[in-house]
Amino acid sequence: MVSSRTKGRILTRMILMTLAEAGGGLVESFLDPYGRTRFANQFIEKGKIDRMRMRKKLLALEKQGLLTVREKKNEITISLEAAGLLQAHKYKIEDMKLARPDHWDRKWRMVLFDVPEESRSVRNIFKKKLDDLAFVQLQHSVYVHPYACHNEIEYIRTAYDIKQYVKMVIVDKIEGDTVLRKHFDL
């Protein structure tokens, strides 16, 4: 059985990611006499939450500074704040996976980075995500992967504002890559 705390985290994640995908905010007219919007309905109708709990969750997220809720007559505006958008990016990064194509193009993707010491926590998060994406560490700040990953790395380095410290390189050959080929089953 899922605890109410876990359900709350899941709902927070769903709300923030939905708003981020909608461009950071929504303006909707009330659709029914109970004041539900299409935004709320997508959670309520799936049986994930009731109307009152949804309202409480939105107010709690507003209190945390993650979003803003404004109601006027027959209209509601829900907007992500900067902290909410950052959290939504973190959720998207957590879910990120790299696709394995049917055939390897015989190119290696290298990610090189030199994130400053004052950004150590971001550097550690970045390194952990590279590990999660199955990159192999060649040297201290050099990681390699055989499959296309430019868009994913671009998203991560932009979301964490470390673009100036992270470089991506595509190479045809790495000396002694037999260990890498074996690791990636190529």
N, C-alpha and C positions, 0 to 999 in steps of 0.2 A: 504494500500500500504506500502511495506517495504522500509525504507529509505536506501540510498546508504551506510550510515555508518553501519547500521545493516547488510546489505549484505556483507560489508567488514569484519565485525566480524565473520560472518558465514563462509566466505571463508577462513579466517585465521584459524579458528577452523578446517575446513575440511582439509586444507593443512597440518597443524601440526599433526593432528591425523593420516592422511594417511601416512606421513613420519615415525611417531613413530611405526605404525603397520608394516611398511616395514623394521624395524630394525634400523631406524634412518637416512637412506639415500638411495639414488637411483643413479645409473649410467645408462644412456640410450643413445642409438644412435638415431639420428633424424629419424623419420619414414616417413616423407613426405617433399615435397619441401618447405613447409612453416615453417619447423623446429619444428613442434609440436612433443611432446613425448607422450608416453602412459600415463604418469603422468598428463600432462596438458590435454590430450584428455578426461580423465574421468570427468573433470569439464566442459570443453568446449562443449562436445557432449551432456551433460545433459542439456544444455542451461543455465547453471548457470553463465557463464562468457564468454567473448570473449578473443581471443588470446592476444590482447594488454593489456587488464586489468589483465590477468593472469601474464603476464611478469612484469607489474608494481607492482602487489601484492608481487611477489617473491622478487623483488628488495627492496620493502619497508620492508619486513620481514627480509631481509638480513641487511638492515640499522639498524633495531631494535636489531640486534644481536641474532635473533631467528634461523636463518639458514644461510647456505653458498651456493651460486650458482656459479659454475665454468663451463665455456664453452670452449671446445677445438675442433677445426675442426668439426667433426660430432658427438660429444659426449657432454652431459651435466651431471654434477654431482650436486645433491642437497643433502645437509647434514644438519641435525638438530644440532644446537649448544646446549650446556647444558641448556640454558634458554628456548630454544624452546622445548626441551624434557620435562622440568619441566612443561611448560605450557600445553603440550599435556597430561601429567599425570593429571593435574588439570581438564582438560576437561573430561577425562575419569572418574575421580572421581565424577564430577558433574552429569554425566549420569548414575552412578551406582545405581542399584536397587537390592533388595533381593527377591529371588523367594520364593513363598509360596507353599510348597509341599502339596499334597493331604491329607497326614496324618502327624500329629505331632509325633515325636519320643520320646516325653515326657522328653526332655532334654532342659535345659536352657543354653544359651551361654552368658557368662559374659565377659565384656571388662572392665578391670581395668587400670587406667593410672595415672601417676604422671609426667606430662610434666613440666619441670622447668619454673619458672617465666620469665626468659629471652627469652623463646620461647612462650610467651603468645599468640601471633597472630596465631601460628600454633596450639596451644592447642584449641583456640576458633574455628578455622576452623574444627578441628577434632571433637569437641563436636557438632558443627552444623551438620556435616555430620552424626554423630550417630543419631541425632534427625531426619534428613531427611530420614534415613534408618528405622525409626520407633522404634528405641531402646527406652527403658524406663529407666529413671535415678532412681536407687535405693538409691544411696548415692552420695556425691559430685563428685567423680570420678569413679563411678561404674555404668555401664549401662548393661541392659539385653535384650535379644531377644530370642524367642523360635525356630528360624530356623537357619539352617546352614549359616554361614557367615565368616568362617575362611579365605577363599581366598580373600574376599573383604576387610576385616580388615587388612590382611597381605599386600595387595596392597597399601592401604592407609598409613599404618604406615611406609612402605618402601619408598613410594614416598615422604613423608614429613620428612624422616630421624628421626623418633621418635620410632623406633622399641624397643630400650632399655628401653623406658618409658611406653610401652603399653603391657599388658599381656592379654591373652585370656584363659578363663576357661570354661569347660563344666561341669555342675552339674545336678544331677538327681532331686534334690528337693531344693526349696527355702521356708523357713518358711513364712507362710502367703501368699502364691502365688495365692490365689483366686482372688485378685484384678488384678494381672497380667494376669491370665487366662481369666478373664472377658474382660480386655483391648484388648487382642489379639484374642478374640472370640474363645477360645479353649474349 
